[in-house]
Amino acid sequence: MKYIPRWLETRIAAVLESHPVIVLTGPRQVGKSTLLEYSKFSKDWHYITLDDPDALDQAKEDPKGLLWEDVPTIIDEAQRCPELLLTVKYLVDKSRGDRKFILSGSGNISLRQAPRETLAGRAKYLHLTGFAYRELKGLSASDGILDRVCTGRKIEFMDIKSSFALEPTVWRGCLPAVVLAKNDNIVIERLSGYIDTYIQRDIQNLVKVRHPENFRRLMEALSQATGWESVQDELSKICGETRANVSRYMSLLKDTNLLCELKGYINKTERAYRQSKYYWFDTGSACFLAGIHSAAELKKPRVRGRYFENFVFQQILSWASLQLMPPEVFYWKPKTQQIEVDFVISTAGKAIGIEVKSSEQITFGDTKQMRGFLKSHPNILKGIIVYAGSKVYPVASNIYAVPWTMI
């Protein structure tokens, strides 16, 4: 299989100029190992994977011997041996920061917590998402609409043709092995294996789940309600667990990067909802858990809109992972009006409102929610409505219709 370059490669290369250690995290199977093995910047690096039993044994018993060679080193699946980090710290300090390391692993919280204590001041934390649509097509992140708005570039009329249909793209999601599968049967097989492995291996390694079937039901309920304000009491009834266990399990899903939490956007003078919304990191796994086993099922209006919104959120996460100052993402829903804006991206003192519509045309009437948002927040200069069409054009003052392929 031909390696597809990842956007994060450039970010990693830049960070290595200022930090001796990079800790690369992300959900399982988003391509961390492949990136580190095939990217241009790492071709002269020494590569060690602790999936290798011999390397793991030596990491535990003779860590200095494993890392004896004074060359830039990648340690993949580093969470399998947290004690190795003490040796990494020693070698970095001994070289006065000249020795470079990249530590990578799945979305296991042990890889994120242990280095913060051991490698404080030495490590930079980067997050790899699954494929963004534009990344998969070999397009630049800097030419997407989010970069254009945040850098103050003019938004011009464009007609963007795409060979990718919306529903199959959303249904497959962002996991490389799923996106690149030859047919839909392989997609379903790989997503089934992904979910089963996550429950049986990742979660059980973190905490003992007495009733995995209840945990699975919770995941299914959350995937069906993606983008909604999830009430833990209701989820407790659905999955047959106590509210305390539901809260604990949702924390595990967040810690392993499968579930993303969005809080309400609010300024000092307004009354707005603060209750969290939740999205999946990947629409492919969300659709599978929700029982949507074909792209055709996404043609239903309410279903299409919900998972299209989650798909746009995926694209925002991919873009955000590249930024020097990581932006915050919120939603906006005032208590005094029956309107809502799906996403608000706040970065470096700037903010963008994003509304998602699954229709193929946008009219002035579709801008009501965004107009209300901009009126309530005069400091926010632009609103974007992401839709299923192909043209970039202004629909109202400071509000632009933007195709999903540009996000």
C-alpha positions in Angstrom: 0.0 0.0 0.0 1.4 3.4 -1.0 2.1 5.7 2.0 -0.1 8.9 2.0 1.8 11.8 3.6 0.2 13.2 6.7 -0.3 16.9 7.5 1.2 16.4 10.9 4.7 15.6 9.5 5.5 19.2 8.9 4.3 20.1 12.5 6.5 17.4 14.0 9.6 18.5 12.1 9.1 22.1 13.2 8.6 21.1 16.9 11.8 19.1 16.9 13.6 22.4 16.4 12.6 23.6 19.8 11.9 20.4 21.9 14.1 17.3 22.4 11.1 15.0 22.9 7.7 14.7 21.2 4.9 12.6 22.7 2.6 11.6 19.8 -0.8 10.3 20.9 -4.1 9.6 19.2 -6.8 6.9 19.0 -5.6 3.5 18.0 -5.2 2.8 14.2 -5.1 6.4 13.1 -1.7 5.8 11.5 0.8 6.9 14.2 3.2 4.0 13.5 2.9 4.3 9.8 3.6 8.0 9.9 6.8 7.5 12.0 8.0 4.7 9.9 7.5 6.3 6.4 7.6 10.1 6.9 10.5 12.0 5.3 11.8 13.6 8.5 12.3 10.2 10.2 14.1 8.2 7.5 17.4 8.5 9.4 16.0 7.8 12.8 16.4 4.6 14.8 13.0 2.9 15.1 12.1 0.8 18.1 8.7 -0.7 18.7 7.8 -2.2 22.1 5.4 -4.5 20.3 8.6 -6.5 19.8 8.8 -8.8 22.8 12.6 -8.7 22.8 12.7 -4.9 22.7 10.1 -4.8 25.5 12.1 -7.1 27.7 15.3 -5.1 27.2 13.4 -1.8 27.9 12.4 -3.2 31.3 15.7 -4.9 32.2 18.4 -2.9 30.3 17.0 0.5 29.1 20.4 2.1 28.6 21.5 -0.8 26.5 18.4 -0.5 24.3 19.1 3.2 23.8 22.9 3.1 23.7 23.2 4.5 20.1 23.4 8.3 20.2 21.0 8.9 17.3 17.5 10.3 17.0 15.2 7.6 18.2 11.5 6.7 17.8 10.0 4.5 20.5 6.6 3.2 19.3 4.0 1.8 21.7 6.0 3.5 24.5 3.1 3.1 26.9 4.0 -0.5 27.4 7.1 0.5 29.4 6.6 3.8 31.3 9.8 3.2 33.3 11.8 3.7 30.1 11.0 7.4 30.2 13.4 7.9 33.1 16.2 6.7 30.8 14.9 9.0 28.0 15.0 11.9 30.5 18.6 11.0 31.6 19.9 10.8 28.0 18.2 14.1 27.0 19.6 15.9 30.0 23.1 14.4 29.5 23.1 15.6 25.9 21.8 19.0 26.9 18.8 18.6 24.7 20.7 17.5 21.6 19.4 13.9 21.7 16.0 13.7 20.1 13.2 11.2 20.9 9.6 10.6 19.6 7.4 8.6 21.9 4.2 7.3 20.4 1.4 5.0 21.4 -2.4 4.6 21.3 -4.8 6.8 23.2 -3.8 5.1 26.4 -3.8 7.6 29.3 -0.6 6.1 30.7 1.3 7.6 27.8 0.0 11.0 28.5 0.2 11.1 32.3 3.6 9.5 33.0 5.7 11.7 30.6 4.2 14.9 32.1 5.8 14.1 35.4 9.0 12.6 34.0 9.6 14.9 31.0 8.3 18.2 32.2 9.8 21.1 30.2 11.4 18.7 27.7 8.4 17.2 25.8 5.8 18.6 23.4 2.5 16.8 23.0 1.1 16.4 19.6 -2.1 14.6 18.6 -2.7 12.6 15.4 -6.3 12.3 14.1 -7.6 10.1 11.4 -7.5 11.3 7.8 -9.0 14.7 7.0 -10.8 14.7 3.7 -8.4 17.2 2.2 -5.4 15.4 3.6 -6.5 12.1 2.0 -6.8 13.9 -1.4 -3.3 15.3 -1.1 -4.5 18.9 -0.6 -2.9 21.5 1.7 -4.4 22.4 5.0 -3.4 26.0 4.4 -5.7 26.2 1.4 -8.8 25.1 3.5 -11.4 27.6 4.6 -10.3 27.6 8.3 -6.7 28.7 7.5 -8.0 31.3 5.1 -10.3 32.9 7.7 -7.8 32.7 10.6 -5.0 34.3 8.5 -7.3 37.1 7.3 -7.2 36.1 3.6 -10.1 37.1 1.4 -12.8 34.5 0.7 -13.4 34.5 -3.0 -16.0 32.7 -5.1 -15.0 29.2 -6.1 -16.6 26.2 -7.7 -15.1 23.1 -6.3 -15.7 19.7 -8.0 -15.2 16.5 -6.0 -15.0 12.9 -7.2 -16.0 11.8 -3.6 -19.7 11.5 -2.8 -20.7 12.9 0.6 -22.6 9.9 2.1 -19.9 7.2 1.4 -17.2 9.6 2.7 -19.0 10.2 6.0 -20.0 6.5 6.3 -16.4 5.3 6.0 -15.0 8.0 8.4 -11.3 8.7 9.0 -9.5 5.5 10.0 -6.9 4.8 7.3 -7.6 1.0 7.1 -11.3 1.7 6.7 -11.0 4.7 4.3 -8.8 2.7 2.0 -10.7 -0.6 2.1 -11.5 -2.0 -1.3 -15.2 -2.6 -0.6 -17.9 -2.1 1.9 -17.8 -5.6 3.4 -14.2 -5.0 4.4 -15.2 -1.7 5.9 -17.8 -3.4 8.2 -15.3 -6.2 9.1 -12.6 -3.7 10.1 -14.9 -1.5 12.1 -16.3 -4.5 13.9 -12.8 -5.6 14.8 -11.8 -2.1 15.8 -14.7 -1.8 18.3 -14.2 -5.3 19.7 -10.5 -4.8 20.2 -11.0 -1.4 21.8 -13.4 -2.9 24.4 -11.6 -6.2 25.0 -8.0 -4.8 25.1 -7.8 -1.0 25.6 -10.6 -0.6 28.1 -9.8 -3.7 30.1 -6.2 -2.7 30.3 -7.3 0.6 31.9 -10.1 -0.5 34.2 -12.0 -3.7 34.9 -15.4 -3.4 33.2 -17.7 -6.0 34.9 -20.3 -5.9 32.1 -18.7 -5.2 28.7 -22.1 -5.6 27.1 -23.3 -2.5 29.1 -20.3 -0.6 28.0 -21.1 -1.5 24.4 -24.7 -0.3 24.8 -23.4 3.0 26.2 -21.2 3.5 23.2 -24.1 2.7 20.9 -26.4 5.2 22.7 -23.7 7.9 22.5 -23.1 7.3 18.8 -26.8 7.5 18.1 -27.0 10.8 19.9 -23.8 12.3 18.5 -23.9 16.1 18.6 -26.7 16.1 21.2 -26.6 17.2 24.8 -26.3 13.7 26.5 -28.0 13.4 29.8 -26.3 10.8 32.0 -29.5 9.8 33.8 -31.0 8.8 30.5 -27.9 7.0 29.4 -27.9 5.1 32.7 -31.3 3.7 31.9 -30.4 2.8 28.4 -27.2 0.8 29.2 -28.2 -0.6 32.5 -25.4 0.9 34.5 -25.4 3.3 37.5 -25.0 7.0 36.8 -21.6 6.9 38.5 -20.4 4.1 36.1 -21.8 6.0 33.1 -19.8 9.0 34.1 -16.7 6.8 34.6 -17.1 5.1 31.3 -17.6 8.4 29.5 -14.4 9.6 31.0 -12.6 6.5 29.7 -14.0 7.2 26.2 -12.6 10.7 26.4 -9.3 9.6 27.8 -8.8 7.2 25.0 -9.7 9.9 22.4 -12.8 8.2 21.1 -15.3 10.7 22.5 -14.9 14.4 22.3 -16.6 16.9 24.6 -17.8 20.3 23.5 -18.9 23.0 26.1 -21.1 25.9 25.4 -19.6 29.2 24.2 -20.5 32.1 26.4 -19.4 35.7 27.1 -19.7 37.7 30.3 -23.0 39.4 29.3 -25.1 36.5 28.0 -27.1 33.5 29.3 -26.2 30.4 27.3 -26.3 26.7 27.8 -23.2 25.2 29.4 -24.2 21.5 29.2 -21.7 19.5 27.2 -22.3 18.0 23.8 -20.4 14.9 22.6 -19.0 13.8 19.2 -17.2 10.8 18.1 -13.6 11.2 16.7 -14.7 9.1 13.7 -18.0 8.9 11.8 -17.1 5.5 10.5 -17.1 3.9 14.0 -20.1 6.1 15.1 -22.2 4.9 12.1 -21.2 1.3 12.8 -22.1 1.5 16.5 -25.4 3.2 15.6 -26.3 0.3 13.3 -25.8 2.3 10.1 -24.2 -0.4 7.9 -24.4 1.2 4.5 -23.8 4.7 3.0 -27.3 4.6 1.6 -28.8 4.7 5.1 -27.3 8.2 5.5 -29.6 9.6 2.9 -32.4 9.9 5.5 -32.6 13.6 6.3 -32.2 13.6 10.1 -29.6 10.8 10.0 -27.6 12.5 7.2 -27.5 15.9 9.1 -26.3 14.4 12.4 -23.4 12.4 11.0 -22.5 15.1 8.5 -22.1 17.5 11.4 -19.9 15.0 13.2 -17.8 14.7 10.0 -17.3 18.4 9.9 -16.2 18.3 13.5 -13.6 15.6 12.5 -12.2 18.1 9.9 -12.0 20.8 12.5 -10.0 18.5 14.8 -7.5 17.6 12.1 -6.9 21.3 11.3 -6.7 22.2 15.0 -4.0 19.6 15.6 -1.6 21.5 13.3 -1.9 24.9 14.9 0.9 26.5 16.9 -1.6 27.7 19.5 -4.3 25.0 19.7 -7.7 26.5 19.3 -10.7 25.8 21.5 -14.0 24.5 20.0 -17.4 25.2 21.5 -21.0 25.3 20.5 -23.4 28.2 21.1 -27.0 28.0 22.3 -28.5 31.0 24.1 -31.2 30.5 26.7 -33.1 33.6 25.5 -33.5 32.5 21.8 -34.4 29.4 19.9 -31.3 29.4 17.8 -28.0 27.5 17.9 -24.6 27.5 16.1 -22.9 24.1 15.8 -19.3 25.1 16.3 -17.4 28.2 17.5 -13.6 28.0 17.0 -11.7 30.4 19.3 -8.0 30.9 18.5 -5.5 33.7 19.2 -8.1 36.2 20.1 -10.2 35.4 17.0 -13.4 33.4 16.7 -15.3 31.8 13.8 -18.9 30.6 13.8 -19.6 27.4 11.9 -23.1 26.1 11.0 -23.6 22.7 9.2 -26.3 22.2 6.7 -26.7 18.9 4.7 -28.6 20.6 1.9 -27.0 21.2 -1.5 -28.0 24.9 -1.7 -27.9 27.7 0.9 -30.2 30.7 0.9 -30.5 33.8 3.0 -33.1 32.1 5.2 -30.5 29.5 6.1 -28.4 32.2 7.8 -30.9 33.0 10.6 -28.9 31.2 13.3 -25.6 32.6 12.2 -27.0 36.1 11.9 -28.2 35.9 15.5 -24.8 34.7 16.6 -22.9 37.5 14.9 -25.4 40.1 16.2 -24.8 38.9 19.8 -21.0 38.8 19.3 -19.9 41.8 17.3 -16.3 40.9 17.9 -16.7 37.9 15.7 -16.4 39.0 12.1 -17.3 36.0 10.0 -19.6 33.0 9.9 -19.4 29.9 7.8 -22.1 27.6 6.7 -20.7 24.3 5.6 -23.0 22.5 3.2 -23.2 19.7 0.7 -22.9 21.8 -2.4 -19.8 22.8 -4.4 -19.6 26.6 -4.5 -18.0 29.1 -2.1 -20.1 32.4 -2.1 -21.4 35.0 0.3 -25.0 34.4 1.5 -25.3 37.4 3.9 -23.0 40.1 5.3 -19.9 38.3 6.6 -21.5 34.9 6.2 -20.3 32.5 3.5 -21.5 29.2 2.1 -18.6 26.8 2.0 -18.6 23.2 0.5 -17.7 20.4 2.8 -14.6 19.7 0.7 -13.1 23.1 1.7 -13.3 22.6 5.5 
